[in-house]
Amino acid sequence: MLAVLPVAPAVAQGADAAPYGEPSTRCAVTDPRLPELSGLASAGDSMLAMNDGGDRAEVFVLDGGCAIGEVRSADVDPYDPEDLALAGDGTIWLADTGDNNQTRETVALIGLRPDGSSTLTRLTYPDGPHDAEALLLAPDGTPYVVTKEVLGASAVYRPDGPLADDATVPMSQVLRLGFTLTGTPGGPVGRAGQLLVTGGSVSPDGQRIALRTYTDAYVWPLVGSDVVGALGGSPVRVPLPDSPQGEAITFAANSRDLLVSGEGLPATVTLVPASGALEPAAATGPAEDASADGGLARSVSPLTAGLIAALVATTLVWLVGRFRRRQQG
């Protein structure tokens, strides 16, 4: 039985209680080659960045001032890449998981190896298409895909077997997370942006997980490679600066600070410093049935449900419009 876990912790105040401090600007991306920054990953003193969508698997290496240096790419025409992660062996994994209209029979993970070669593994959901913009790569190399849901009930999927080039691997749903309204401003769709998961990251030292919406970041402590167990605990919520379309998140090289950014030029990369300890936390409550109706009904409050209903139409119009613009481009 899967768990439906509400993600709505209180935001602690004070240096001793709040693990994150005031954000500051680290640098700004102004290069026209990165107009839709959707994914970030730390790589020592550098950052790896990618565009949302595009007709080529491409990763840009940014220096400390957000200037583009090396560009790593593969002769792969992706459908809609949304996030990336750096593996311990140096492989950069691109999550080609975007599906605004939810029509794809498969999604894909594209690996860019340090030697210049590439690999592509197609993945299938057990319950039909989903739009997903967040990739979590566990320290043991296991990938987890987190969906972007209008109602905030994001699902977490894991491949049933190892990734293999030119193979199709089924996935299983291992968890559902119930994101709720937070009141933090930002994003292109009003309050609905507080519910939509747009990016994810695992810290370089493997001790923390982060997911973000358009408005907030959520951080969990991670033990080993137990991503499901970690997400079953209560996260720290970090309100993020107002951003037109914030989609990227990663941990800095120290594995504690957060770096966030989003689409549009200039794209500000914001540093959110760690200011306290992030201790392992117990799950928010007993596991609940993850059936579509009962689970979602229990993961949101009546007030949240009413506000969500009023925002769904606006969000859908925005998603359809964005899809049409991409098709025309």
N, C-alpha and C positions, 0 to 999 in steps of 0.2 A: 504494500500500500504506500503510495506516495504521500508526501507531506505538502500541505499548502501553508506556507509560513508568511505571516504578515510582516512587511518591512516598513515599520513606522515608529522607530525609536525616538525618544525625546532627544533634543540636542542639548548636551550638558554645557554649562557656562563655567568660566574660570580656568586658569592655567593648569590646576591640578586635575580637573575633571575633563576638560575638553582636549582631546588629542591633537587638534589642529588649530592653528592660529590664523592671523589675518593674511589674506592673499596679497601677492605683489606680482607685477609684470616681470617676467624673465626676459622675453624678447618678442618680436613680432615678425611673422612670415609675410613678406611682401612680394616674393617671386611669383610671377604669373603662372608658373608651372604647378603651383599648389593652390588652386582657387577654392577647392572643396575639401579641406583637411578634415579627415574623418577618423583616422587612426594614428596613435602615437605609441612608441615603445622606446625605452631607454636602452642605450648601448654604450656604457661607460660614460665618457664625457660628451658623447653625441646623442642625438635623438633620431629615431627612424620615423618617417611620416609618409602617409599615403592619401590619395584622393578618394573621395566617394565616387564610385562608378569608374568610368573610363573604358577605353578599348584596349588596354594593355596592362599586364601585371607589372606594376612599377612602384618602387620604394625609394624615397629621397632621404639621404643622410644629411641631417642638419647639425651645424656646429652650435656653440654656446650662444651665438648671436642670431640664430635661426636662419643663417645663410645656407643655401644648398651646396653641398660638395659632390660626393659620389652619388650616382643614380644606379640602383640595381633593378634589373628587369628580366622578364622572361617572355618568350614568344607565345604568350597565352592570351587569348581574347576572353576576358572574364565577362560575366553577366552584370554583377553589381557588387564589387568588393566594398566592405564596410569597416573592417577592423583588422589589426595585425598583432602578432606577438613574436617575440624573439626566443628561440629555443636555446638550450644549453650548448648544443653543438654548433651554434651559429646560424642555423636555418631560420629564415624569416617566413612565418606562416601568414598568408593573407586569407581572411575569411570572406569568400565570395558567397555571401549569404543573404544579400538584400533581395527582397521580393515584395515590393509595395502592393502589387495586385494579387499576391499569393496564388501564383499560377505555376510555379516551377515544380517539375517532377523531382529534381535533384538540386542540391546546393553543392558547394565545393570548398576544399581547403587547398590552396596553392602554396607549395614550399619553394623558396628561393635559397638554394644551398650556397655555402661560401665559395665553392669551386665554380660557380656560374651556371650549374645545371639546375633543373627545376623538376618538380613533381606535382601531380594533380590527382587528388582523391575526391570522388563524388560521394555525397552523403544523402541519405533519404530519411525523412521523418516517418515515424510509425503512424501518425494521425493526420497526414495531409500537409500542405504547404504552410509555411510561416515566414513572416518577415523577421530577420534577426540582424542586429548590428553590433553585438558584443561577443568577443572571443576570449575565453580564459584558458590559458595553457598551464596545466599543473606542472610542478617540478619534475615529475616522472615522464612528461611529454604527452600526457593525455589531454586532448582538447575538449572543451565544453562550450557549446553554443547556447546563448541566452537570447530568447526572443523578445521582440519589441511589440507589446500589446497595447491597444488603445485603452482597454479597461484596467491596465496595470497588473494583470495576472500573468506575469512572464513565466515561461517554462524553460527549464534547463535540460539540455540534451547532451548525451555522450555517445560516441561511436561504440558499436558492439564489438569491434575488433580493431587491430592495428591499422594505421593508414598505409596504403600501398598505391604506388603510381598506376594510373589508368585503371583503378578498381572502383567499384561502387560498394560502399559499406553502409549498412543500416544503422540507425541511431535509436536509442531508447530514451524516453523521458525519465529523468531521475529525481526531479524536484520541480515544484512550482513556488514562485515568490509573489506575494501580493503587495505591490507598491501602492501607496495611498497619497492623497494630496498633502503637500507640505506648506504651501503658501509662498514658496520661493519664486520670485519672478524670473522670466527668461524664456527663451525658445520661440519658435515660429508659430505655435498653435495655442497660446494662452495657457490656462491651467492644465490642460491635457498634457503639456510637456513635462509636468511633474511626475507623470506615470510611465513615460516611454523610455525604455532602456536603450541608450545610444552608444555605449562603449564599455569595455572592461579591461582589466589588467591584473596580473599576478606580479608581485614585487620581485626584483632580481634575486633576493635572498630566499625567496619562496615562503615567506612568513606572513604575507598579507594578500588579501584579495580586494579589488575595488570594482564596483559597477557604478555607472553614472546614468542619470537621466538628462534631459535638457537643462535641468536646474540644480540638481543635487548629486553629490557623490555619497556612496555607501561603502564603508570599509569594514572588513572582517579579518580577524586573525586566522591564520592557516597553519595547521600542524601536518607535517609531511606533505602528502599529495591528496589529502582527504577534502577535496573541494566541496563535495556534497555535505559532509559533516560541518565544514566551516560555514557554508551558506545557511545551515540550519540554526546557527546562533544568531544573536541579536547584534546588528551592525551599529557602527557610529555613523550618523548622518552628518554630512558636511555641506551646508548651503554654499553654492558656487556663485561667483559674480555673474550678473546679468549678461547674457550672451545671445546674439541673434539666432545661432544654431549650434550650440555646443554639443559635439559628438565624440571628442577624443579625450582619453584619459590614460595616464600611465604613472607609475612610480618613478621618482627621480633615482639617480644612481645610488643614493644612500638607502634606498628601499623603504623610506619612511615618508618623505615629502611627496605630495601629489603634483603632477603637471597636467593641466587641462587646456584644451583649445577647441576650435570649431571651424565651420565653413565660412568663406568670405575673406576678402582681402581688405586691409591687412588682417591676418589671423593672429590675435594675441595669444601667446603661450603664457599661462598664469601659473605661478608657483604657489601652492598652498602648503605652508610649512607644518611639519609635525611638531607639537609642543608638549606632548605627554605620552605616557605609555598606553598602548592598545593591548589590553589583556583579553585572553580568551573568555568568551561569554557563553552562558548556557542558552539553549534554544528558547524561543519566545513562548513556547507552550507545547502541549502534546500534538503529535502528528494527526492530521485530519485527512479525511477522504478527499482525493484529488479529482473526483468526478466533476465535470464541467460546471454544473449548476450549483451543487452544494458547496464545493470548495470555494468558488468565487464569491458566493453569497456570504461566506464566513470570513473572507479575507478583506472585505471593505465595510466601512460603517454605513448606515443609512444616509447620512449627510453626504459622504463621499460618493456613494452610488448615485444620488440624485444629481450632484454636480457633474459627475462623469457623463450621465445620460445627456445632459444639456450640451456637452462638449464634443460628443462623438461625431455628430454631423460635420462640425467645423473641421475636425481632424481628418475625416475621410475626404472632404473636399480638397484639403491641402495635399494629402498623399496622392490623390488621383491627379491633381494639377502638376505635382512634382514629377510623377511618372510620365505624363504626357510631354512635359518639357524635355525630359531626358530622351524620350523616344524621338522627338523632333530634332534634338541635337545630334 
